[in-house]
C-alpha cells in the first residue's frame, strides 16, 4: 500500500458529540478503502499534536468549519501546506464554509471524495502573525451569538425557539474611520467614515469591498496586499473575531493550500 493511501484521520470532539452516526459512517468508508490511523483528540492541544505527528500519512479531518480552520492554520504554520493537501469530512453544527469550498454534503460522499478525489489548490489570506483566512474577513466584526458553534448553543437556540421571542431592536449601523490600502493605493482614509470593509480571495487576488458611510456606492478593488489601519477595530476572519487592533496587513498567497475535492471531468 502506497503512502498516498495511508491516512491520518483526526476526529474533532465536537463532531463526535454532535453527530456520532455520521462520524461512524465516514470512518467505515475511509477504513474500507485505505489504511487509516484514527485519532480522537479531546481538545485543541491534542488536535495539534495529532497533526504534528502525521508522518507521511495524508491528514483527514472529520469536523466542522472551526476544525477545518484550525487544521489549515496549524499546517500552514508548519509550512506543510505548500506541498501537501488536507482532506475534510464536514460533520458538526457549522459546515457552510466547507460546502462553499466544494466539499460534498453527507459523510459517504465526502469520504468517497477523500479516497477518489483530486487536490485543488486554493488561495489563502495571511496576516503578519501567520493568521490565515480561508473564506473572507469583515470589518467591523459582526456579533457572535452566545454559544454559537457548540452543541450547548444549539440546544439553547432550540429552547428559545419554543417560547415567544422578545422584540429585536433594529440594528444600528456602526461606522468607523479607517484607512484602507490595496497594494499601496489608498481606497479610504481617516477623514471619512465607512460602514464596513470585506476582503476575500478572488481568482489570484484579494477582492476588497468598502461600503462608505451614507448612501454612496461601494468601492471595490483587487490587490495582493491589503492594509487596514485606524482607531481600535475588530475584524472577523472566517469564524474568529480578533481585536481590537490598530493596523493589520493581509497578503494573498495564491495556491497556498490544497484541499481534496471530488473529481470533475472536463466539459
Secondary structure, DSSP 8 states (H G I E B T S, - for coil): --GGGEEEEEE-HHHHHH-HHHHHHHHHHHHHHSEEEEE--SSHHHHHHHHHT-TTSEEEEEE-HHHHHHHHHHHHHTT-TTT-EEEEEE-SS--HHHHHTT--SSHHHHHHHHHH-EEEEEEEEEETTS-EESSEEEES-----TTTTSHHHHHHHHHHHTS------------EEEEEEETTEEEE-TTSEEEEEEEEE-SSSEEEEEEESTT---EEEEESEEEEEEEEEEEEETTEEEEEEEEEEEEEEEEEEEEEE------
